[in-house]
Amino acid sequence: MSSDVNVTAGEASAKVSGAAQLYGEDGKLQPQLGVSACAEAIAAEVSGNVDVNILGGEVGVNGSVNFGVGAHADLGFKDGVVKVDLGASLGVGVSVGFEADIGGAVNTVVSGAESAWNDVTDAATDAWSEVTSWF
């Protein structure tokens, strides 16, 4: 687990971006999607985040409180990571978000299931060999 706190003063931005992909450069299925929009002028902001490893995948939660005006949204799925970050300000504002590495968690669960399956099949094979050796 890790955490972080940041203080920012004086920031202004405006942007819109998006990207979508179904197949990677190698021709394999690799869906990715991202949409981001921001129009903000922030005088001061205090933000923090906490990251935790769950089942081999990183899950992060972040939040901030600011003084400014504007809004932002950042949504996406890239390389097995789901990301959501939303915020708005009119005077005092807040922002909340999270990131979850779904790919890492899936790999851990699949690896554990394969290991358990191998243990079961090895035990069954050993038991069958033991039984058939009596004949």
Sequence and secondary structure as in RCSB ss.txt:
>XXXX:A:sequence
MSSDVNVTAGEASAKVSGAAQLYGEDGKLQPQLGVSACAEAIAAEVSGNVDVNILGGEVGVNGSVNFGVGAHADL
GFKDGVVKVDLGASLGVGVSVGFEADIGGAVNTVVSGAESAWNDVTDAATDAWSEVTSWF
>XXXX:A:secstr
 EEEEEEEEEEEEEEEEEEEEEE TTSSEEEEEEEEEEEEEEEEEEEEEEEEEETTEEEEEEEEEEEEEEEEEEE
EEETTEEEEEEEEEEEEEEEEEEEEEHHHHHHHHHHHHHHHHHHHHHHHHHHHHHHHTT 
